[in-house]
């Protein structure tokens, strides 16, 4: 049996040729890995919106998708997947391949409220990789102009005078509008009847025509209808007055001390999506959110861009899960009515 061959002064058991083959194989593998990472994306990226077109998540998705297409050099398709209050769309992404080609933009209801209402087919902390916490925005309490009500105090008095008569719409159980209304009812000791719709667009139409009386909704969607007179704004839901609706007091200012609730949106990917891809997506979306034209459109809709890092979004999500778990319990939102 002969000893190891010495190649370039190093003892190698497979000889110089074998060493070159191994080195070449390792080099090729490294090159393929680098090429594969550099090649992302090589096909269209899907941004799932778990609601019908026209809602706040859809509007924000489209503000991001077009410029993201230009930055990634590949189509970014907004894919509306409504149903079950957003749960269908969330599950689609949770079960998608973890390759960076399927993302979701969802709201506080999807991320932090629904887990307290029913057993979900996914875990928001375990089945998603946070990409970016996009923005926050207050809501606005609006009523049908036909009611003749012009203030929160008048509204509370009317509801107390006719308990159960006032119906409010929302995009579904556990959504922002639902939580806002139930919190309001608890804090004012009033009774409002919930009428869930497939979208807030439909709910706004029903309020405008007087089919239902009340709606708590995001400023993004509601401002144009307040400006046109189709809806009457009474107050906003944030801790301070909304810059886009300075004429409206906060609900706390208007007679419900301590009331505050704001919505937010965030983008996630399936869990185990490669960190390099998550970082790439985060960086590109941050650059989009830094554009003056994008900032102007968010600001005009009453939203404040947060652009939080993935680890910051994870921390926000954990905190909001605790907050809304407590709120769901205190507001008495019934789990048996959840999908």
Beta strands, then each sheet from edge to edge (+ up, - down):
strand 1: 5-7
strand 2: 10-12
strand 3: 45-49
strand 4: 76-80
strand 5: 102-107
strand 6: 128-144
strand 7: 167-170
strand 8: 193-196
strand 9: 214-218
strand 10: 231-236
strand 11: 249-250
strand 12: 262-270
strand 13: 303-308
sheet 1: 1+ 2-
sheet 2: 4+ 3+ 5+ 12- 6+ 9- 7- 8-
sheet 3: 4+ 3+ 5+ 12- 6+ 10- 11-
sheet 4: 4+ 3+ 5+ 12- 6+ 13-
end
